[in-house]
Amino acid sequence: MQDVDLKNISDQELLLLLKVGDRAAYEQIYHRYKFVLHNHAWNKTRNREESQDIIQEIFTMLWAKRETLDVNTNLSGYLYTSLRNYILNQIVHKEVQNKYIASIQSFVDQESVIADHLVRENQLKALIEKEIGALPPRMKEVFLLSRRENLSHKEIAELLGTTEQTVKKQMTNTLKVLRKKLGTLIYFYYFF
């Protein structure tokens, strides 16, 4: 058939020709519906380039499915339905993609805060351990028995063979030294 003849034939006849792979029939369908479908896509997306991409996809799918098309199909209805479904699938895909990106960002933000907190906590612990390690041996021993072993002053005094008053005095001096070296904020953070 010639191109002139194709302009005057019905959609049903174009579908029959399309079904057998007639490229001229395919081009005629494209020219017959591209502007109407483009306007419909633009009304839904409000994006010219996206509308053009959608139209290309619809006609690509039409060609790919040409052999399985039902010849009794209403061509304009088929194209509109394909366009609507394609746009809806794109919207759903974008929503899923946005949720996925948001969840990844949330995870990254949370992990970053947790990692930052852990790094600071480890640095603080290392600083405290360094200062505890620098204490005189007896002060260090009294401090560790009190804070790490949770022994009372009386229990420490009995264990070390000294008086409870001496243990209290050593603890007071130890805390003064640590407070001075570590600062008040760190002191309250770690010891209370």
PyMOL commands that set and color helices and strands:
alter all, ss='L'
color gray80, all
select helices_A, chain A and resi 3-7+11-19+23-45+48-64+66-68+75-133+137-147+153-160+164-182+184-191
alter helices_A, ss='H'
color red, helices_A
deselect
rebuild
show_as cartoon
